[in-house]
Amino acid sequence: MHDGNDGAGDAAAPAIEVVRGDITRVRVEAVVNAANSSLLGGGGVDGAIHRAGGPRILAACRELRRTSLPDGLPAGQAVATTAGDLPARWVIHTVGPVHASAGGERQAALLRSCYTGSLAVADGLGARTVAFPLVSAGAYGWPLDDAVAQAVSAIRAATTAVGTVTLVAFDEQVAGLMRRAVA
């Protein structure tokens, strides 16, 4: 986890670019995984990252569970592991909140903290390029337009030494929403 002492105090919000494609093939220093709290793989982006990254990611996640995260990773927080066979140095795992009509601003704040917390972890690693999927917008049911708005507002509000954030959309609909939000 991140302790806040990263030397990013003079930093500003990163540039944001949007690409449509497979996040496991994006060439950046750190790829963010929309993980589940167990950190042991799952469906969607999480499963794709674990499959493409190979067994070293799962081994690192199991070690985190054995040591510092015995109860799993709470929603809104982030932690890093090796990227295994991915074309990145690190995977930053973050757990988004499940969308609920009754969570309101508290749930939205948790979603934004997935982005800001992941950027803080990236700062601690020295990563200057980071790729994000759209957190919580798959199985966790967050409405696409609001998930995009939360992502872009969180990234723009972040103070980080990360120079470029790449938002990776799996399909053209999400890429279009991202491009409009960034423009």
C-alpha positions in Angstrom: 0.0 0.0 0.0 1.0 3.6 -0.4 2.5 5.7 2.5 2.3 9.1 0.8 6.0 9.8 0.8 6.7 9.7 -2.9 8.2 13.0 -3.8 5.2 13.8 -6.1 4.4 17.0 -4.2 5.4 19.2 -7.2 3.4 17.1 -9.6 0.2 18.0 -11.5 -2.7 16.1 -13.1 -1.5 13.8 -15.9 -2.3 14.0 -19.6 -5.2 11.6 -20.4 -5.4 9.6 -23.7 -8.0 7.2 -24.8 -7.4 4.0 -26.7 -9.7 1.2 -27.7 -8.2 -2.2 -27.3 -6.9 -4.9 -25.0 -5.4 -3.6 -21.7 -3.1 -6.6 -21.5 -1.3 -5.4 -24.6 -0.9 -1.7 -23.8 2.8 -0.7 -23.4 2.9 1.3 -20.2 4.9 1.0 -17.0 1.9 0.1 -14.9 -1.5 -1.5 -15.8 -4.4 -1.1 -13.4 -6.4 -4.2 -12.7 -10.1 -3.9 -11.9 -9.7 -6.7 -9.3 -12.1 -8.3 -6.9 -11.2 -8.1 -3.2 -9.7 -11.6 -3.1 -7.0 -10.6 -5.5 -7.0 -14.2 -6.8 -8.4 -13.6 -10.3 -11.9 -13.5 -11.6 -13.8 -12.5 -14.8 -13.5 -9.5 -17.1 -10.4 -7.3 -16.9 -9.2 -9.2 -13.8 -9.3 -12.6 -15.5 -7.7 -11.2 -18.7 -4.8 -9.7 -16.7 -4.2 -12.9 -14.7 -4.4 -15.0 -17.9 -2.1 -12.8 -20.0 0.3 -12.0 -17.1 0.8 -15.6 -16.1 1.3 -17.3 -12.8 3.7 -14.8 -11.3 0.9 -12.3 -10.8 -1.3 -14.9 -9.0 1.7 -15.9 -6.9 2.3 -12.3 -5.9 -1.3 -11.8 -5.0 -1.3 -15.0 -2.9 1.7 -13.6 -1.0 -0.2 -10.4 -0.3 -3.1 -12.4 1.0 -0.8 -14.5 3.1 1.0 -11.4 4.6 -0.4 -7.9 4.5 -3.9 -8.4 3.1 -5.3 -11.6 4.8 -8.9 -10.3 4.5 -8.4 -9.1 0.9 -8.2 -5.6 -0.6 -11.0 -3.2 0.4 -12.9 -1.3 -2.2 -11.3 2.0 -3.1 -7.8 0.9 -2.3 -4.9 -0.2 -4.5 -1.8 -2.4 -4.3 0.9 -3.3 -6.7 2.5 -6.6 -7.9 4.7 -7.8 -10.7 3.2 -7.6 -14.2 4.4 -11.1 -15.0 4.4 -11.6 -18.8 2.5 -8.4 -19.5 4.4 -5.6 -21.5 4.4 -3.5 -18.2 6.5 -3.6 -15.1 3.7 -3.6 -12.6 0.0 -4.4 -12.1 -1.8 -2.1 -9.7 -4.8 -3.9 -8.4 -7.8 -1.8 -7.2 -11.2 -2.9 -6.1 -14.1 -0.8 -7.3 -17.4 -0.5 -5.4 -20.5 -2.3 -6.6 -23.0 0.2 -7.9 -26.0 0.6 -5.7 -28.8 3.1 -5.9 -28.5 3.6 -2.1 -24.7 4.4 -1.9 -24.8 7.8 -3.5 -21.8 10.0 -3.0 -20.0 7.6 -0.6 -19.9 4.9 -3.4 -18.8 7.5 -6.0 -16.0 8.7 -3.7 -14.9 5.0 -3.4 -14.8 4.7 -7.2 -12.8 7.9 -7.5 -10.4 6.7 -4.9 -9.7 3.6 -7.1 -8.1 6.0 -9.6 -6.4 8.4 -7.2 -5.1 5.5 -5.0 -3.8 3.7 -8.0 -2.0 6.9 -9.1 -0.5 7.2 -5.6 0.8 3.6 -5.8 2.2 4.4 -9.3 4.0 7.4 -7.7 5.5 5.1 -5.1 6.8 2.8 -7.8 8.2 5.6 -9.9 5.8 4.7 -12.8 5.2 7.6 -15.2 2.8 5.9 -17.6 -0.3 4.1 -16.4 -3.2 2.4 -18.2 -6.7 2.1 -16.6 -9.7 0.1 -17.5 -13.1 1.5 -16.6 -13.4 0.4 -13.0 -16.7 -0.9 -11.7 -18.5 -0.6 -15.1 -18.7 -4.4 -15.8 -20.0 -6.9 -13.4 -20.1 -4.3 -10.6 -22.9 -2.5 -12.5 -21.8 1.1 -12.6 -23.6 3.0 -15.3 -21.1 3.6 -18.1 -21.5 7.4 -18.5 -21.1 8.0 -14.7 -18.2 5.6 -14.5 -16.4 7.5 -17.2 -17.2 10.9 -15.5 -15.9 9.6 -12.1 -12.7 8.3 -13.7 -11.9 11.5 -15.6 -12.7 13.8 -12.7 -10.6 11.7 -10.3 -7.6 11.6 -12.7 -7.9 15.4 -13.4 -8.1 16.1 -9.6 -5.1 13.9 -8.8 -1.7 15.3 -7.8 0.7 12.8 -9.2 4.1 12.5 -10.9 2.5 10.2 -13.5 2.8 12.0 -16.8 0.3 10.1 -19.0 -2.8 8.1 -18.1 -4.2 5.9 -20.8 -7.9 5.0 -20.5 -8.4 1.7 -22.3 -11.8 0.9 -23.6 -12.7 -2.6 -24.7 -15.4 -1.4 -27.2 -16.1 1.6 -29.3 -19.1 2.7 -27.2 -17.0 3.1 -24.1 -14.1 4.7 -26.1 -16.5 7.3 -27.4 -17.8 8.1 -23.9 -14.2 8.4 -22.7 -13.2 10.6 -25.7 -16.1 13.0 -25.0 -15.4 13.2 -21.3 -11.7 14.0 -21.9 -12.3 16.5 -24.6 
